[in-house]
Amino acid sequence: MVAFIVRRLLGAVGLLLIISAVTFAIFFLVPRAAGVTSDDIAGRFAGKQPDAATLAAIKDRFGFDDPVPVQYGKFLKAIVVGDTYDTGTEKIHCPAPCLGYSFRTNQSVTDQIVDRAPITFMIAIGAAVLWVIVGVSIGVLSALRRGTIFDRAAMGIALAGVSLPVFFTGLLSLAFVVHRWNLLPEVNYEGLSDNPFNLILPWICLAFLYAALYARLTRAGMLETMNEDYIRTARAKGLPEKTVVFKHGLRATLTPIMTVFGLDIGLLLGGAIITEKTFSIPGLGQLALDGVNQSDLPVVLGATMVAALFIVLANLVVDILYGVVDPRVRHS
């Protein structure tokens, strides 16, 4: 098991290096291939309508006229050992991992991400708990009661959940649940010091979307698994139905569910952009969107790197859990 984990860790590190190179190329090399000059790139670091002195200072500070390998080396060095930025009035040290400095907001990108990350974590984790419990439970019950009214109603609602986007269910719930019926207060969450149950409405809207997918996936997996020979053998041995369903049936169905869960939670941790915009929540997704709207390239670049990191880490955890759930994965 230790060797299995080490292999996965080394693979994750290599993948992060590849992602950093691809991200750097997208933001710095591709625009140059399209005719964008170093002045244009420096302007994206400075924000909108920078003066010539600011552009010159940014070009000199970040070495936009240096060879590409040198620029990428500085980019990686800042992430590993940190960097120092000269704002013109003071020098600011950005400790590792340093993802850049925004001259638009006069803040380190890392500090902005650290401030916003707990908010996105609360959204993602709360919604994930809801959608896994509800989605898997409904999927198991639908498979065990195949063809009944419950099964058809649950799958009909699941189809609606998969089809309706978060911005639609979010705006609808705000209009009726909050403003017309006054069942829940306004969504107001700006940090860990606030009551996490202020996020109950975003949790429900996200969970409605994802639980529908998990219910359909669990139902399909359970229907296939419960017809396997080893399930009939377990029943023939006189095992309780609860043991047959949960220990033998559901456990075999968990592998594809964990795969999808790793991707979903990784994407949400990187920024639930639509949810945060719909409910005006200042998380990582809102930070990235503000960076795009303000042409703040360091913020967009940093948010992209963090989102990629979360996806890689989530899939790493899923790979390790594979080895726990299915011993065949470890031996392979």
Sine and cosine of phi, psi and omega as CSV:
sin_phi,cos_phi,sin_psi,cos_psi,sin_omega,cos_omega
0.00,0.00,-0.61,0.79,0.02,-1.00
-0.90,0.44,-0.70,0.72,0.02,-1.00
-0.89,0.46,-0.62,0.78,0.03,-1.00
-0.88,0.48,-0.71,0.71,-0.01,-1.00
-0.92,0.40,-0.65,0.76,0.00,-1.00
-0.89,0.46,-0.67,0.75,0.03,-1.00
-0.88,0.48,-0.67,0.74,0.00,-1.00
-0.93,0.38,-0.61,0.79,0.03,-1.00
-0.90,0.43,-0.70,0.71,0.02,-1.00
-0.90,0.44,-0.64,0.77,0.05,-1.00
-0.90,0.44,-0.62,0.79,0.02,-1.00
-0.91,0.41,-0.65,0.76,0.03,-1.00
-0.89,0.46,-0.71,0.70,0.04,-1.00
-0.88,0.47,-0.63,0.77,0.01,-1.00
-0.92,0.40,-0.62,0.79,0.03,-1.00
-0.90,0.43,-0.61,0.79,0.06,-1.00
-0.90,0.44,-0.67,0.74,0.03,-1.00
-0.89,0.45,-0.67,0.74,0.00,-1.00
-0.90,0.44,-0.65,0.76,0.02,-1.00
-0.88,0.47,-0.64,0.77,0.01,-1.00
-0.92,0.39,-0.68,0.73,0.00,-1.00
-0.91,0.41,-0.67,0.74,0.01,-1.00
-0.89,0.46,-0.69,0.73,0.03,-1.00
-0.87,0.49,-0.68,0.73,-0.02,-1.00
-0.90,0.43,-0.65,0.76,-0.02,-1.00
-0.89,0.46,-0.66,0.75,-0.10,-0.99
-1.00,0.05,-0.37,0.93,-0.10,-1.00
-0.87,-0.49,-0.65,0.76,-0.09,-1.00
-1.00,0.05,-0.71,0.71,-0.04,-1.00
-0.87,0.50,-0.71,0.70,0.05,-1.00
-0.86,0.50,-0.60,0.80,0.01,-1.00
-0.92,0.40,-0.59,0.81,0.04,-1.00
-0.90,0.44,-0.43,0.90,0.01,-1.00
-1.00,0.00,0.08,1.00,0.05,-1.00
0.99,-0.16,0.14,0.99,0.02,-1.00
-0.97,0.24,0.72,-0.69,-0.04,-1.00
-1.00,-0.01,0.16,-0.99,0.04,-1.00
-0.91,0.42,-0.50,0.87,0.07,-1.00
-0.90,0.44,-0.63,0.77,0.02,-1.00
-0.91,0.42,-0.67,0.74,0.01,-1.00
-0.91,0.42,-0.67,0.74,0.03,-1.00
-0.88,0.47,-0.57,0.82,0.04,-1.00
-0.90,0.44,-0.52,0.86,0.04,-1.00
-0.95,0.32,-0.47,0.88,0.07,-1.00
-0.97,0.25,-0.54,0.84,-0.09,-1.00
-1.00,0.07,-0.28,0.96,-0.08,-1.00
1.00,-0.09,-0.32,-0.95,-0.08,-1.00
-0.99,0.11,0.64,-0.77,0.11,-0.99
0.83,0.56,0.81,0.58,0.07,-1.00
-0.98,0.18,0.42,-0.91,0.05,-1.00
-1.00,0.06,0.13,-0.99,-0.09,-1.00
-0.91,0.42,-0.61,0.79,0.00,-1.00
-0.90,0.43,-0.64,0.77,0.02,-1.00
-0.91,0.42,-0.68,0.73,0.03,-1.00
-0.88,0.48,-0.69,0.72,0.00,-1.00
-0.89,0.45,-0.66,0.75,0.00,-1.00
-0.91,0.42,-0.65,0.76,0.00,-1.00
-0.93,0.37,-0.66,0.75,0.03,-1.00
-0.88,0.47,-0.67,0.75,0.00,-1.00
-0.93,0.35,-0.66,0.75,-0.06,-1.00
-0.92,0.39,-0.68,0.73,-0.07,-1.00
-0.99,-0.10,-0.07,1.00,0.06,-1.00
0.90,0.43,0.69,0.73,-0.05,-1.00
-0.93,0.37,-0.28,0.96,0.06,-1.00
-1.00,-0.07,-0.01,1.00,0.04,-1.00
-0.96,0.28,0.30,-0.95,0.11,-0.99
-0.86,0.52,0.46,-0.89,-0.07,-1.00
-0.85,0.52,-0.70,0.71,0.01,-1.00
-0.86,0.50,-0.58,0.81,0.02,-1.00
-0.92,0.39,-0.67,0.74,0.02,-1.00
-0.89,0.46,-0.68,0.73,0.01,-1.00
-0.92,0.39,-0.59,0.81,0.06,-1.00
-0.89,0.46,-0.67,0.74,0.05,-1.00
-0.91,0.42,-0.60,0.80,0.02,-1.00
-0.88,0.47,-0.73,0.69,0.02,-1.00
-0.93,0.36,-0.62,0.79,-0.01,-1.00
-0.88,0.48,-0.65,0.76,0.02,-1.00
-0.89,0.45,-0.60,0.80,0.01,-1.00
-0.93,0.36,-0.60,0.80,-0.11,-0.99
-0.99,0.10,-0.72,0.69,-0.11,-0.99
-0.89,-0.45,-0.06,1.00,-0.02,-1.00
1.00,-0.02,-0.02,-1.00,-0.04,-1.00
-0.37,-0.93,0.20,-0.98,0.04,-1.00
-0.84,-0.54,0.74,-0.67,-0.06,-1.00
-0.90,-0.44,0.69,-0.73,0.00,-1.00
-0.97,-0.23,0.94,-0.34,-0.02,-1.00
-1.00,0.09,-0.07,1.00,-0.05,-1.00
0.97,-0.24,-0.53,0.85,0.03,-1.00
-0.93,-0.38,-0.38,0.93,0.01,-1.00
-0.39,-0.92,0.31,-0.95,0.07,-1.00
-0.96,-0.27,0.78,-0.63,-0.07,-1.00
-0.90,-0.43,0.81,-0.58,0.03,-1.00
-1.00,0.01,0.77,-0.64,0.04,-1.00
-0.94,-0.34,0.96,-0.28,-0.03,-1.00
-0.94,0.34,0.35,-0.94,0.03,-1.00
-0.93,0.38,0.58,-0.81,-0.07,1.00
-0.99,0.14,0.88,-0.47,-0.05,-1.00
-1.00,-0.08,0.87,-0.49,-0.04,-1.00
-0.98,-0.20,0.19,0.98,0.05,-1.00
0.86,-0.51,0.02,-1.00,-0.02,-1.00
-0.72,-0.69,0.75,-0.66,0.00,-1.00
-1.00,-0.07,0.92,-0.38,0.08,-1.00
-0.97,0.25,-0.21,0.98,0.04,-1.00
-0.96,0.28,-0.68,0.74,-0.02,-1.00
-0.96,-0.29,-0.08,1.00,-0.06,-1.00
0.82,0.57,0.69,0.72,0.02,-1.00
-0.67,-0.75,0.49,-0.87,0.14,-0.99
-0.93,0.38,0.66,-0.75,0.03,-1.00
-0.89,0.46,-0.62,0.79,0.02,-1.00
-0.87,0.49,-0.68,0.73,0.01,-1.00
-0.89,0.45,-0.65,0.76,0.01,-1.00
-0.90,0.43,-0.65,0.76,0.01,-1.00
-0.93,0.37,-0.66,0.75,0.02,-1.00
-0.89,0.46,-0.60,0.80,0.03,-1.00
-0.92,0.38,-0.60,0.80,-0.10,-0.99
-1.00,0.00,-0.43,0.90,-0.12,-0.99
-0.85,0.53,-0.70,0.71,-0.01,-1.00
-0.85,0.53,-0.54,0.84,0.00,-1.00
-0.92,0.39,-0.72,0.69,0.03,-1.00
-0.91,0.42,-0.61,0.79,0.04,-1.00
-0.86,0.52,-0.69,0.72,-0.01,-1.00
-0.90,0.44,-0.64,0.77,0.03,-1.00
-0.90,0.44,-0.76,0.65,-0.09,-1.00
-0.92,0.39,-0.72,0.69,-0.07,-1.00
-0.93,0.37,-0.70,0.71,0.02,-1.00
-0.87,0.49,-0.71,0.71,0.01,-1.00
-0.92,0.39,-0.61,0.79,-0.02,-1.00
-0.89,0.45,-0.67,0.75,0.03,-1.00
-0.86,0.50,-0.69,0.72,-0.01,-1.00
-0.91,0.42,-0.76,0.65,-0.13,-0.99
-0.95,0.32,-0.52,0.85,0.03,-1.00
-0.93,0.35,-0.74,0.67,-0.03,-1.00
-0.89,0.45,-0.77,0.64,-0.06,-1.00
-0.94,0.34,-0.73,0.68,-0.08,-1.00
-0.90,0.43,-0.74,0.68,-0.01,-1.00
-0.92,0.38,-0.65,0.76,0.00,-1.00
-0.88,0.47,-0.73,0.68,0.01,-1.00
-0.90,0.43,-0.62,0.78,0.02,-1.00
-0.89,0.45,-0.67,0.75,0.02,-1.00
-0.91,0.41,-0.73,0.69,-0.01,-1.00
-0.90,0.45,-0.63,0.77,0.02,-1.00
-0.91,0.42,-0.63,0.78,0.02,-1.00
-0.92,0.38,-0.63,0.78,-0.01,-1.00
-0.96,0.28,-0.40,0.92,0.00,-1.00
-0.89,-0.45,0.72,0.69,-0.07,-1.00
-0.85,0.52,0.73,-0.68,0.06,-1.00
1.00,0.08,-0.09,1.00,0.00,-1.00
-0.99,0.13,0.11,-0.99,0.04,-1.00
-0.88,0.47,-0.63,0.78,0.02,-1.00
-0.87,0.50,-0.71,0.71,-0.02,-1.00
-0.88,0.48,-0.73,0.69,-0.04,-1.00
-0.93,0.37,-0.65,0.76,0.01,-1.00
-0.92,0.40,-0.68,0.73,-0.02,-1.00
-0.89,0.45,-0.69,0.73,-0.01,-1.00
-0.95,0.32,-0.50,0.87,0.09,-1.00
-0.92,0.40,-0.70,0.71,0.05,-1.00
-0.91,0.42,-0.62,0.78,0.03,-1.00
-0.89,0.46,-0.63,0.78,0.04,-1.00
-0.89,0.45,-0.65,0.76,0.05,-1.00
-0.91,0.42,-0.65,0.76,0.00,-1.00
-0.89,0.46,-0.65,0.76,0.02,-1.00
-0.93,0.37,-0.54,0.84,-0.10,-0.99
-0.99,0.14,-0.48,0.88,-0.10,-1.00
-1.00,0.01,0.82,-0.57,0.01,-1.00
-0.96,0.28,0.32,-0.95,-0.07,-1.00
-0.90,0.43,-0.60,0.80,-0.04,-1.00
-0.92,0.40,-0.48,0.88,0.04,-1.00
-0.96,0.28,-0.80,0.61,0.00,-1.00
-0.91,0.42,-0.55,0.84,0.01,-1.00
-0.92,0.40,-0.76,0.65,0.01,-1.00
-0.91,0.41,-0.60,0.80,0.02,-1.00
-0.91,0.41,-0.69,0.73,0.00,-1.00
-0.93,0.38,-0.59,0.81,0.06,-1.00
-0.90,0.43,-0.66,0.75,-0.05,-1.00
-0.92,0.40,-0.67,0.75,-0.10,-0.99
-0.99,-0.14,-0.79,0.61,-0.11,-0.99
-0.92,0.38,-0.63,0.78,-0.07,-1.00
-1.00,-0.03,-0.81,0.59,-0.18,-0.98
-1.00,0.06,-0.61,0.79,-0.06,-1.00
-1.00,0.00,-0.76,0.65,-0.09,-1.00
-1.00,-0.04,-0.27,0.96,0.02,-1.00
0.83,0.56,0.62,0.78,0.02,-1.00
-0.99,0.15,-0.49,0.87,0.00,-1.00
-0.72,-0.69,0.46,-0.89,0.03,-1.00
-0.97,0.25,0.16,-0.99,0.08,-1.00
-0.85,0.52,0.59,-0.81,0.05,-1.00
-0.96,0.28,0.92,-0.39,-0.04,-1.00
-0.61,-0.79,0.99,-0.11,-0.04,-1.00
-0.65,-0.76,0.87,-0.49,-0.06,-1.00
-0.79,-0.61,0.13,0.99,0.02,-1.00
0.21,-0.98,0.08,-1.00,-0.06,-1.00
-0.91,0.41,-0.32,0.95,0.01,-1.00
-0.96,0.28,-0.29,0.96,0.01,-1.00
-0.99,0.10,0.32,-0.95,0.02,-1.00
-0.93,0.38,0.87,-0.50,-0.04,-1.00
-0.89,0.45,-0.38,0.93,-0.01,-1.00
-0.96,0.28,-0.07,1.00,0.19,-0.98
-0.92,0.40,-0.28,0.96,-0.01,-1.00
-1.00,-0.09,0.20,0.98,-0.09,-1.00
-0.87,0.50,-0.59,0.81,-0.01,-1.00
-0.94,0.34,-0.73,0.69,0.12,-0.99
-0.86,0.50,-0.61,0.80,0.05,-1.00
-0.87,0.50,-0.73,0.68,-0.05,-1.00
-0.91,0.42,-0.67,0.74,-0.01,-1.00
-0.91,0.42,-0.69,0.73,0.05,-1.00
-0.92,0.40,-0.69,0.72,-0.03,-1.00
-0.90,0.43,-0.56,0.83,0.03,-1.00
-0.88,0.47,-0.66,0.76,0.02,-1.00
-0.92,0.39,-0.78,0.62,-0.11,-0.99
-0.98,0.22,-0.58,0.81,0.00,-1.00
-0.88,0.48,-0.57,0.82,0.03,-1.00
-0.88,0.47,-0.70,0.72,0.03,-1.00
-0.90,0.43,-0.69,0.73,-0.03,-1.00
-0.93,0.36,-0.56,0.83,0.04,-1.00
-0.89,0.45,-0.72,0.70,0.00,-1.00
-0.92,0.40,-0.65,0.76,0.00,-1.00
-0.92,0.40,-0.68,0.73,0.00,-1.00
-0.91,0.40,-0.67,0.74,0.01,-1.00
-0.87,0.49,-0.73,0.69,-0.01,-1.00
-0.89,0.46,-0.68,0.74,0.01,-1.00
-0.92,0.40,-0.65,0.76,0.00,-1.00
-0.92,0.38,-0.64,0.77,0.02,-1.00
-0.88,0.47,-0.63,0.77,0.03,-1.00
-0.95,0.32,-0.68,0.73,-0.07,-1.00
-0.94,0.35,-0.66,0.75,-0.08,-1.00
-0.93,0.37,-0.15,0.99,0.07,-1.00
-0.98,-0.18,0.10,1.00,0.00,-1.00
-0.97,0.26,0.36,-0.93,-0.03,-1.00
-0.89,0.45,-0.62,0.78,-0.08,-1.00
-0.94,0.34,-0.40,0.92,0.09,-1.00
-0.94,0.34,-0.68,0.73,0.05,-1.00
-0.90,0.44,-0.60,0.80,0.04,-1.00
-0.91,0.42,-0.67,0.74,0.02,-1.00
-0.88,0.47,-0.65,0.76,0.04,-1.00
-0.93,0.37,-0.60,0.80,0.00,-1.00
-0.91,0.41,-0.47,0.88,0.03,-1.00
-0.97,0.23,-0.11,0.99,0.03,-1.00
1.00,0.04,0.30,0.95,0.03,-1.00
-0.92,0.39,0.55,-0.83,0.05,-1.00
-0.87,0.50,0.54,-0.84,-0.04,-1.00
-0.87,0.50,-0.57,0.82,0.04,-1.00
-0.87,0.49,-0.67,0.74,0.02,-1.00
-0.91,0.40,-0.66,0.75,0.00,-1.00
-0.89,0.46,-0.69,0.72,-0.08,-1.00
-0.95,0.32,-0.78,0.62,-0.15,-0.99
-1.00,0.06,-0.65,0.76,-0.06,-1.00
-0.99,0.16,-0.61,0.79,-0.07,-1.00
-0.97,-0.22,-0.65,0.76,-0.05,-1.00
-0.99,0.15,-0.84,0.55,-0.07,-1.00
-0.91,0.41,-0.61,0.79,-0.03,-1.00
-0.87,0.49,-0.63,0.78,0.02,-1.00
-0.94,0.33,-0.39,0.92,-0.01,-1.00
-0.99,0.10,-0.23,0.97,-0.12,-0.99
-0.94,0.34,-0.42,0.91,-0.09,-1.00
-0.86,0.51,-0.81,0.59,0.04,-1.00
-0.91,0.41,-0.51,0.86,0.03,-1.00
-0.91,0.42,-0.68,0.73,0.02,-1.00
-0.90,0.43,-0.58,0.81,0.04,-1.00
-0.87,0.50,-0.76,0.65,-0.01,-1.00
-0.92,0.40,-0.63,0.78,-0.01,-1.00
-0.89,0.45,-0.65,0.76,0.02,-1.00
-0.86,0.51,-0.69,0.73,0.03,-1.00
-0.92,0.38,-0.69,0.72,-0.06,-1.00
-0.91,0.42,-0.75,0.66,-0.05,-1.00
-0.93,0.36,-0.55,0.83,0.06,-1.00
-0.90,0.43,-0.68,0.73,0.03,-1.00
-0.90,0.43,-0.66,0.75,-0.01,-1.00
-0.93,0.36,-0.63,0.78,0.02,-1.00
-0.90,0.43,-0.51,0.86,0.05,-1.00
-0.96,0.29,-0.17,0.98,0.03,-1.00
0.70,-0.71,0.93,-0.36,0.07,-1.00
-1.00,0.06,0.98,0.22,-0.21,-0.98
-0.87,0.50,-0.76,0.65,-0.08,-1.00
-0.92,0.40,-0.69,0.72,-0.01,-1.00
-0.90,0.44,-0.71,0.71,-0.02,-1.00
-0.92,0.40,-0.59,0.81,0.04,-1.00
-0.94,0.34,-0.66,0.75,-0.03,-1.00
-0.89,0.46,-0.67,0.74,-0.07,-1.00
-0.98,-0.19,0.13,0.99,0.02,-1.00
0.83,0.56,0.77,0.64,0.00,-1.00
-0.97,-0.24,0.81,-0.59,-0.08,-1.00
-0.99,0.13,0.93,0.38,0.02,-1.00
-0.98,-0.18,-0.27,-0.96,-0.02,-1.00
-0.91,0.42,-0.62,0.79,0.02,-1.00
-0.89,0.45,-0.67,0.74,0.04,-1.00
-0.92,0.40,-0.59,0.81,0.05,-1.00
-0.88,0.47,-0.72,0.69,0.01,-1.00
-0.90,0.45,-0.66,0.75,0.01,-1.00
-0.91,0.42,-0.65,0.76,0.06,-1.00
-0.89,0.45,-0.62,0.78,0.03,-1.00
-0.89,0.46,-0.64,0.77,0.04,-1.00
-0.91,0.41,-0.72,0.69,-0.04,-1.00
-0.91,0.42,-0.53,0.85,-0.04,-1.00
-0.99,-0.12,0.11,0.99,-0.04,-1.00
0.82,0.57,0.64,0.77,-0.03,-1.00
-0.99,-0.11,1.00,0.04,-0.13,-0.99
-0.87,0.50,-0.69,0.73,0.00,-1.00
-0.85,0.53,-0.62,0.78,0.01,-1.00
-0.92,0.39,-0.70,0.71,0.01,-1.00
-0.89,0.45,-0.68,0.73,0.01,-1.00
-0.89,0.45,-0.71,0.70,0.00,-1.00
-0.90,0.43,-0.68,0.74,0.02,-1.00
-0.90,0.44,-0.60,0.80,0.03,-1.00
-0.91,0.41,-0.68,0.73,0.02,-1.00
-0.90,0.44,-0.67,0.75,0.00,-1.00
-0.92,0.40,-0.67,0.74,0.03,-1.00
-0.87,0.50,-0.68,0.73,0.04,-1.00
-0.90,0.44,-0.63,0.78,0.03,-1.00
-0.87,0.49,-0.70,0.71,-0.02,-1.00
-0.91,0.42,-0.62,0.79,0.01,-1.00
-0.91,0.41,-0.69,0.73,0.02,-1.00
-0.90,0.44,-0.70,0.71,0.00,-1.00
-0.90,0.43,-0.66,0.75,0.01,-1.00
-0.89,0.46,-0.66,0.75,0.02,-1.00
-0.94,0.33,-0.49,0.87,0.08,-1.00
-0.91,0.42,-0.70,0.71,0.03,-1.00
-0.88,0.47,-0.65,0.76,0.02,-1.00
-0.89,0.46,-0.68,0.74,0.03,-1.00
-0.86,0.51,-0.66,0.75,0.01,-1.00
-0.92,0.38,-0.63,0.77,0.03,-1.00
-0.92,0.40,-0.51,0.86,0.10,-0.99
-0.81,0.58,-0.72,0.69,-0.02,-1.00
-0.90,0.44,-0.47,0.88,0.03,-1.00
-0.98,0.21,-0.69,0.72,-0.06,-1.00
-0.97,0.25,-0.67,0.74,-0.08,-1.00
-0.83,-0.56,0.97,-0.26,-0.01,-1.00
-0.87,0.50,-0.39,0.92,-0.01,-1.00
-0.89,0.45,-0.49,0.87,0.02,-1.00
-0.92,0.40,-0.67,0.75,0.01,-1.00
-0.89,0.46,-0.68,0.73,-0.07,-1.00
-0.95,0.32,-0.46,0.89,0.01,-1.00
-0.97,0.26,0.00,0.00,0.00,0.00
